[in-house]
Amino acid sequence: MAPKVAENLAALRAMGLPAAEIKVLPRVLYPGYFADRSPVIARPLSFVLFNKLKQLGLANSTGFIAVEPKNVVWNAFRSYLSSDLQTEIAKLPPAQQLETDVRVVDAHIWECISLAWGRHETIGEYLTAVLAWLEGGGKGSIGLLARRLRVAFPATLTVPAGRRQQRRRRFRRQS
């Protein structure tokens, strides 16, 4: 991945465009990790997912992903999601688990796993830093801005569709 990033940076700079790299390192998994990263994964489900990863040996003792997610050893987790995720979601009160579409929840789980593995090419939590850097003409330290302006818990910034719809209905009733 690093050679491709270097090649892209060089090409952008050759065109006179501002270019910088934000290094995305592997993340530590913890019980609330999935809920902190995604608005469609409830905290109790996050705990279940984390425990399943530990049980299957896919997260090591320090919480990092132990094996590349594309490796066949992940098939056990994939099987678990395809067979048991709907059941796990159904166990949760609707007020906690607003998203019940298994495909949506599954997609968010894999995005979180890719992020934790540290091989994710675009990460929304750095958008504010990138925009500030671009507004400054692409000058200055993108790393410093990334550290200062990174959104630590993106799930807290997102209003899930269910809540938006509830607010719209309340607003219409009040009008």
Buried (B, 14 or more C-beta within 10 A) or exposed (E): EEEEEEEEBEEBEEEEEEBBEBEBEEBEBEBBBBBBBBBBBBBBBBBBBBEBBBEBEBBBEEBBBBBEBEEEEBEBBEEBBEEEBBEBBEEBEEEEBBBBEBEBBBEBBBBBBBBBBBBBEEBEBBBBBBEBBEEEEBEEEBBEBBEEBBBEEBBEEEEBEBEEEEEEEEEEEEE
